[in-house]
Amino acid sequence: MMLQTTVHAAAQSRAHGTTAALWHAVELHRPVAEIDGACELALCGSLARVDPEQTWPRTGADVCPACAALSR
């Protein structure tokens, strides 16, 4: 039997107009060390830049509600 785990990384989107930057969850299929700073597709479909110094799950008002629900 093979055990499969899903790892999520924290990524922050850019603020757009009056919209604040949000923390998103990105599903990783490679080690965090291989993330090159480019934007990645978040669980909710937004593009966000992974921050290897941050962990997921995040808490607070600046967390994408869709990513929070989809990462459970």
N, CA and C of each residue as an Amber inpcrd file, in Angstrom:
protein
   216
   0.8480000  -1.1650000   0.0000000   0.0000000   0.0000000   0.0000000
   0.9010000   1.2370000   0.0000000   0.5490000   2.2020000  -0.8420000
   1.3330000   3.4280000  -0.9400000   0.5980000   4.5540000  -0.2290000
   1.2940000   5.2340000   0.6640000   0.7160000   6.3660000   1.3810000
   1.0590000   7.6370000   0.6180000   0.0390000   8.4000000   0.2660000
   0.2560000   9.6330000  -0.4750000  -0.1590000  10.8100000   0.3970000
   0.7110000  11.7860000   0.5100000   0.3890000  12.9790000   1.2840000
   0.4130000  14.1860000   0.3680000  -0.3690000  15.1710000   0.7140000
  -0.4170000  16.4110000  -0.0480000   0.2040000  17.5000000   0.7970000
   1.1490000  18.2070000   0.2140000   1.8360000  19.2910000   0.9180000
   1.4130000  20.6080000   0.2910000   1.0370000  21.5490000   1.1480000
   0.6640000  22.8740000   0.6780000   1.6920000  23.8820000   1.1700000
   1.9900000  24.8480000   0.3270000   2.8870000  25.9420000   0.6880000
   2.0770000  27.2260000   0.7330000   2.5430000  28.1800000   1.5270000
   1.8930000  29.4860000   1.6030000   2.4300000  30.3700000   0.4880000
   1.5230000  31.0680000  -0.1750000   1.8990000  31.9570000  -1.2620000
   1.0660000  33.2200000  -1.1660000   1.6600000  34.3450000  -1.4910000
   0.9310000  35.6050000  -1.3830000   0.6830000  36.2060000  -2.7570000
  -0.5580000  36.6380000  -2.9430000  -0.9280000  37.2960000  -4.1970000
  -0.6020000  38.7740000  -4.0980000  -0.6590000  39.4440000  -5.2150000
  -0.4570000  40.8890000  -5.2210000  -1.7730000  41.5830000  -4.9230000
  -1.6750000  42.7540000  -4.3280000  -2.8680000  43.5720000  -4.1090000
  -3.2740000  44.1810000  -5.4450000  -4.5640000  44.2060000  -5.7140000
  -5.0790000  44.7870000  -6.9520000  -6.0860000  45.8720000  -6.5960000
  -5.7520000  47.1220000  -6.9080000  -6.6630000  48.2290000  -6.6030000
  -6.9620000  48.2960000  -5.1210000  -8.2230000  48.1880000  -4.7810000
  -8.6090000  48.2480000  -3.3650000  -8.6140000  46.8720000  -2.7130000
  -8.2620000  45.8390000  -3.4740000  -8.2100000  44.4780000  -2.9490000
  -6.8660000  44.2330000  -2.2780000  -6.8900000  43.7490000  -1.0580000
  -5.6560000  43.4710000  -0.3150000  -4.9970000  42.2010000  -0.8260000
  -3.7020000  42.1100000  -0.6030000  -2.9760000  40.8790000  -0.9180000
  -3.4510000  39.7860000   0.0350000  -3.6500000  38.5940000  -0.4920000
  -4.1150000  37.4650000   0.3210000  -3.0880000  36.3490000   0.3240000
  -3.1070000  35.5470000   1.3900000  -2.3110000  34.3290000   1.4420000
  -3.1280000  33.2120000   0.8190000  -2.4990000  32.4490000  -0.0480000
  -3.1330000  31.3460000  -0.7440000  -2.3700000  30.0520000  -0.4620000
  -3.0210000  28.9220000  -0.7630000  -2.3800000  27.6160000  -0.6430000
  -2.0110000  27.1250000  -2.0360000  -0.7820000  26.6670000  -2.1720000
  -0.2970000  26.0960000  -3.4240000   0.0650000  24.6480000  -3.1530000
  -0.4680000  23.7420000  -3.9530000  -0.1330000  22.3290000  -3.8000000
   1.2310000  22.0890000  -4.4370000   2.1490000  21.5560000  -3.6460000
   3.5090000  21.3380000  -4.1340000   3.6800000  19.9270000  -4.6580000
   4.2920000  19.8410000  -5.8100000   4.6130000  18.5490000  -6.4150000
   6.1210000  18.3900000  -6.5460000   6.8480000  19.2840000  -5.8990000
   8.3100000  19.2360000  -5.8940000   8.7840000  19.8880000  -4.5970000
  10.0420000  19.6780000  -4.2180000  10.5360000  20.2610000  -2.9710000
  10.5050000  21.8000000  -3.0030000  10.2760000  22.3990000  -1.8410000
  10.2450000  23.8570000  -1.7390000  11.5560000  24.4640000  -2.2340000
  12.6620000  23.7550000  -2.0570000  13.9680000  24.2630000  -2.5060000
  14.0010000  24.4800000  -4.0190000  13.1340000  23.8110000  -4.7550000
  13.0950000  23.9570000  -6.2130000  12.1750000  25.0770000  -6.6850000
  11.4580000  25.7130000  -5.7680000  10.5920000  26.8340000  -6.1400000
  11.4900000  28.0160000  -6.4830000  11.3210000  28.5610000  -7.6700000
  12.2440000  29.5800000  -8.1610000  11.7470000  31.0140000  -8.0140000
  10.6740000  31.2310000  -7.2960000  10.1740000  32.5830000  -7.0940000
   9.1550000  33.0160000  -8.1290000   8.8690000  32.1560000  -9.1010000
   7.8460000  32.4800000 -10.0850000   6.4670000  32.2890000  -9.4560000
   5.4650000  32.8400000 -10.0820000   4.1060000  32.6510000  -9.5860000
   3.6700000  31.2100000  -9.8120000   2.8930000  30.7150000  -8.8770000
   2.3580000  29.3620000  -8.9470000   0.8350000  29.4570000  -8.8930000
   0.1610000  28.4490000  -9.3920000  -1.2880000  28.4200000  -9.3660000
  -1.7760000  27.9370000  -8.0060000  -2.5550000  28.7650000  -7.3330000
  -3.0940000  28.4280000  -6.0140000  -4.3030000  27.5020000  -6.1800000
  -4.7220000  26.8960000  -5.0850000  -5.8600000  25.9820000  -5.1140000
  -7.1200000  26.6500000  -5.6490000  -7.2830000  27.9440000  -5.3840000
  -8.4810000  28.6680000  -5.8150000  -8.3980000  29.1470000  -7.2550000
  -7.2320000  28.9870000  -7.8950000  -7.0670000  29.4190000  -9.2730000
  -6.3210000  30.7220000  -9.4290000  -6.0040000  31.3960000  -8.3430000
  -5.2450000  32.6440000  -8.4050000  -3.7640000  32.3510000  -8.6000000
  -3.0560000  33.3210000  -9.1500000  -1.6080000  33.2230000  -9.2280000
  -1.0190000  33.8930000  -8.0000000  -0.0740000  33.2200000  -7.3610000
   0.5370000  33.7510000  -6.1480000   1.9820000  33.2770000  -6.0660000
   2.8040000  34.0800000  -5.4070000   4.2170000  33.7710000  -5.2710000
   4.4630000  33.0250000  -3.9610000   5.0320000  31.8220000  -4.0400000
   5.3050000  31.0050000  -2.8530000   6.3910000  31.6700000  -2.0180000
   6.1420000  31.7170000  -0.7200000   7.1140000  32.2480000   0.2320000
   7.5860000  31.0750000   1.0870000   8.7960000  30.5250000   0.8090000
   9.2580000  29.3410000   1.5450000   9.4530000  29.5710000   3.0370000
   9.4870000  30.8270000   3.4620000   9.6600000  31.1250000   4.8890000
   8.3380000  31.1010000   5.6510000   7.2240000  31.0070000   4.9330000
   5.8980000  30.9760000   5.5610000   5.3460000  29.5560000   5.4910000
   4.4800000  29.2360000   6.4150000   3.8840000  27.8960000   6.4400000
   2.3850000  27.9710000   6.1650000   1.8650000  26.8940000   5.6620000
   0.4270000  26.7460000   5.4840000  -0.0230000  25.6400000   6.3960000
  -1.0950000  25.7450000   7.1270000  -2.1500000  26.7370000   7.0150000
  -1.8100000  28.0400000   7.7220000  -2.2940000  29.1160000   7.1850000
  -2.1450000  30.4500000   7.7610000  -3.4450000  30.7950000   8.4700000
  -3.3640000  31.7360000   9.3680000  -4.5710000  32.2240000  10.0390000
  -4.6290000  33.7310000   9.8900000  -5.8090000  34.2810000  10.0100000
  -5.9810000  35.7220000   9.9470000  -6.9720000  36.1230000   8.8760000
  -7.2430000  37.4040000   8.8270000  -8.2170000  37.9420000   7.8870000
  -7.6770000  38.0020000   6.4660000  -6.3530000  37.8670000   6.3130000
  -5.7520000  37.9940000   4.9830000  -5.5130000  36.6410000   4.3080000
  -6.2990000  35.6320000   4.6850000  -6.1910000  34.2920000   4.1020000
  -7.3510000  34.0830000   3.1260000  -7.0440000  33.5660000   1.9640000
  -8.0650000  33.2870000   0.9530000  -9.0360000  32.2370000   1.5000000
 -10.3230000  32.5650000   1.5980000 -11.2780000  31.5990000   2.1460000
 -11.4280000  30.3460000   1.2810000 -11.3150000  30.4920000  -0.0170000
 -11.4230000  29.3220000  -0.8990000 -10.2530000  28.3860000  -0.6990000
  -9.0390000  28.9270000  -0.5980000  -7.8540000  28.0770000  -0.3750000
  -7.9240000  27.3910000   0.9910000  -8.4160000  28.1200000   1.9830000
  -8.5420000  27.5320000   3.3290000  -9.4840000  26.3320000   3.2930000
 -10.5940000  26.4740000   2.5900000 -11.5560000  25.3680000   2.5050000
 -11.0250000  24.2110000   1.6630000 -10.3840000  24.5230000   0.5410000
  -9.8940000  23.4710000  -0.3650000  -8.6860000  22.7230000   0.1780000
  -7.9450000  23.3140000   1.0940000  -6.7430000  22.6620000   1.6120000
  -7.0260000  21.7220000   2.7770000  -8.2450000  21.6630000   3.2230000
  -8.5940000  20.7760000   4.3480000  -8.6950000  19.3590000   3.9240000
